[in-house]
Amino acid sequence: MGKNDFLTPKAIANRIKAKGLQKLRWYCQLCQKQCRDENGFKCHQTSEGHKRQMELFGMNPHRVVEGYSEEFEKAFMEHLRRAHPFSRVLAKNVYNEYITDRHHVHMNATRWLTLTEFVKYLGRSGQCKVDETEKGWYITLIHKDPKQQLEEDRRNRRSEVEREEEERHMAALQEQIDRAKRARLEKGEPLSEEEEDEEAHTLQRDEAEGPIKISLTAGAMGGSVSVGGGPSAVGSSAAAPGLVRVARGAAVSATGAAATAFFDDDGDDAADVHGGPGRGGGDGDGKSRGLGAGQKRSKLDELMQAELRAKSNAAASSSDGGRKLDYWLAPGIVVKVLAKELKEHGYYKEKGVIEKVVDRYVGEVSMLSDGTVVRVDQAQLETVIPSPGGQVLVLNGTYRGSRGTLLSINTAKFQAQVKLMSGSYRGKEVWLEYEDISKLDSVAGGSSGE
């Protein structure tokens, strides 16, 4: 009998091993290939087939991860409906039953890093009733009426269509306003004082005039503007108030853009968080928020802003709790690092403070243990909930950007009661999800309140 014969004990043992489950760390979900040891997995990573799959993954990684997440959720819930339709069972027991199929979608290919995160997601989405005990997480399937499910889907589609229609209507209205202003300027008709303040950035001069030179020099109390030119040069800022107003507005808008780099989708809240003396926020009274110095807001703009705020408040009072974004990082908050790649460095499940946000989705985290700064994606970070009385920052939803004080915690619903201490909702007490708030660093929280 040959050394590598089909019936040798070694060949039989290898076939028996191949039938069962292997190490999860040596499974490639893209290629659906299970390797037996670390050496085999390294060899697979250098193969041409795996490299081609990685190139396809790099074209649209978010779509691939979301696809695997949907497949995992669908298969897990299907197994739960078949095996435990009316039982209250341990989540880990259901998961162990699910992974008996060696070709199942592995959890490390989804957007959930742990089974606990997936169980919490099932509870938040209303698919299961979850509760935590000393033995672990228990889940119970929630049975929904198919008619109610169809009605809910139809209602969601209708609300999405209405929102898109409203956005198109507001865009068309703004385009008509701009077109009317341009037509009046072309005809030479005079504009009102409010419209002149809004159109102050428009420079009009004859072609025969020389070039206008604007120099900005930093003074003791801010910036001074000097305007000069060719034959028709203006000697002082008083002779050309329009140009002085433009330069000041540019300086203010530049600082405002830097202050609202993170909260660009919630301008009002961003001005509350980053405004104030010394930060490009005007005199701190909120009247110059989002506007250049010396500029006024027209009545039409005020009506449009009021209408938008009313619609946003109405959306916040609906069942979805307000519009949420897919990025939530903010400087100064405390987070927990869940990147297993940093486990060998001792930073796995350690806490740190975000010092800088890169491209909205990546944060530079200063570890609290030794001060080392590491760059981690937000998918591998987790918010930190302080003890009652601690300072938090709202990261998503209607109150995004507001600071507050944690009052109490509801562990059954994964929610925390927060009293808002900044923004237009100052003094309001609201219930927020764990993932929508995070602890403020003591240094950052103290400096932001100065």
Secondary structure as UniProt FT lines:
FT   TURN            3..4
FT   TURN            6..7
FT   HELIX           9..19
FT   HELIX           24..26
FT   STRAND          27..28
FT   TURN            29..32
FT   STRAND          33..34
FT   HELIX           38..45
FT   HELIX           48..59
FT   HELIX           61..83
FT   STRAND          88..90
FT   HELIX           91..98
FT   TURN            99..100
FT   TURN            102..103
FT   HELIX           107..109
FT   HELIX           115..124
FT   TURN            125..126
FT   STRAND          128..132
FT   STRAND          137..141
FT   HELIX           146..187
FT   HELIX           193..198
FT   TURN            199..201
FT   TURN            207..208
FT   STRAND          213..218
FT   STRAND          223..228
FT   TURN            231..232
FT   HELIX           237..239
FT   HELIX           241..259
FT   TURN            264..265
FT   HELIX           267..274
FT   TURN            277..280
FT   TURN            282..283
FT   TURN            287..290
FT   TURN            293..294
FT   HELIX           299..316
FT   TURN            319..320
FT   TURN            331..332
FT   STRAND          333..337
FT   HELIX           340..342
FT   TURN            343..346
FT   TURN            348..349
FT   STRAND          351..358
FT   TURN            359..361
FT   STRAND          362..367
FT   TURN            368..370
FT   STRAND          373..377
FT   HELIX           378..380
FT   STRAND          381..383
FT   TURN            388..389
FT   STRAND          391..394
FT   TURN            398..401
FT   STRAND          403..410
FT   TURN            411..414
FT   STRAND          415..420
FT   TURN            424..427
FT   STRAND          429..433
FT   HELIX           434..436
FT   STRAND          437..440
FT   HELIX           442..448
//
